[in-house]
Amino acid sequence: RPPTPTYTMSAFQFDVPETILDAMIDVRADTSETNFMVATWDTPTSLKLEGTGSGGLAEMKSMLPSNDVAYGLLREKFNWESVGDVSADTIKFIFVYWFPDSGVPLMRKMKVGTFEGQIRKLFEQYHADIMAGNDGEFTEDIVKTLLENITGKADHTTEAREAPKAAKFERKFIGGMDGKTQDIAFVDEGALREAISSVRDNEQPDVDFVVADFDMSSKKPALKLKEVGGGGLDALKAVLAGDQFNYGFVRITETIDQTEAVKFCFIKSQPEATSFKAKGKLGLLGGAVSNVFHPYHGDVFIDEVGDLKMDEVVLATKKR
């Protein structure tokens, strides 16, 4: 289980009341029956605690506003069995980013979108996240599938690597999302997906990372391939820009009991130096971009390129 984090309020550009911090600690506590909390915006620069409860996902959904953005932490306890392995009372924490499809003015979405990176830091650490825009994108079945993926009960990474080439350009979304709820434009979708596929391909060991960014020259930002190559995390890091959003995908090899395990990590770089306008536009597309790179074993968020460390990448991939 992730350790209970400590919070430094000076790290955030908005006010976080003690009630929110206490609620998150309560959700993480083994001795507490509280298994979720929800926070919303009180003012443009101040959060408030919307509520807590012990009724799980169903009760949590009842507290999500229909006309504003909200954030939640959900604790899930479950049992699962596989051949020769039984796990009881497995605990996982899920960060919920509630972003209603309708009812929230565009300018409001753009404004709160600039805080996404800091909000995620506030809710760290968690095992997985869900970005939902309506009730159908946040259900028991979706959470169940997510938990199966992060525990290894359902491993789609190998399946994706061995999938027929004809299917690799099909856009697939997880968490109930589809093209209507999170549409995304590409400069050359085929080239980007081919690059991601090559990183997954065991037959191409010299290719182990890919970086993408957005072409902002047109009215609608378009995701494009920036770089694909070898050299691991250091080479990927050298490609990241210090003043614009970049998205990386890297293959690492971990030795466990003299056996090599291949892991994939998605990296979202959102530098503080990025323009306010770009943050507003691209903040709305975070979930759609991550789906382009799915599946992966873990993800890392950074707001300064220098913060990207191999230790954090390895730790992130061990969560799943």
Number of C-alpha atoms within 10 A of each C-alpha: 12 13 9 13 15 10 13 8 12 8 10 16 12 17 16 18 13 11 14 20 16 11 22 26 17 18 22 24 14 11 8 11 13 21 25 27 26 25 23 21 19 12 10 11 14 13 18 18 22 19 17 24 18 17 13 18 18 12 13 20 17 10 18 23 15 18 13 19 22 23 22 26 25 25 20 18 13 12 10 13 10 9 5 5 7 9 10 10 10 12 16 20 23 22 21 21 21 25 23 21 16 12 12 14 10 12 11 13 18 19 18 20 22 23 17 18 19 17 17 17 15 19 18 20 16 19 22 19 19 21 21 22 20 19 14 13 20 21 16 13 13 16 19 12 14 19 23 15 19 20 17 13 14 12 16 15 18 11 10 16 18 13 12 9 10 7 9 17 15 11 13 15 17 19 20 19 22 15 11 8 15 18 12 16 13 16 14 12 18 15 14 24 20 16 23 27 22 21 25 26 17 13 9 12 12 14 22 26 29 28 25 23 21 21 17 13 8 7 7 14 19 18 22 20 23 17 18 23 17 19 13 18 19 13 17 23 20 10 17 24 17 17 16 18 23 21 24 27 26 27 22 18 12 15 9 8 7 7 9 11 11 15 20 26 23 26 23 22 26 26 20 17 14 16 13 13 12 16 23 21 20 21 21 20 15 17 19 21 20 19 18 20 20 20 20 24 24 22 23 18 19 18 19 16 18 11 12 19 14 13 8 14 23 20 13 18 21 15 18 20
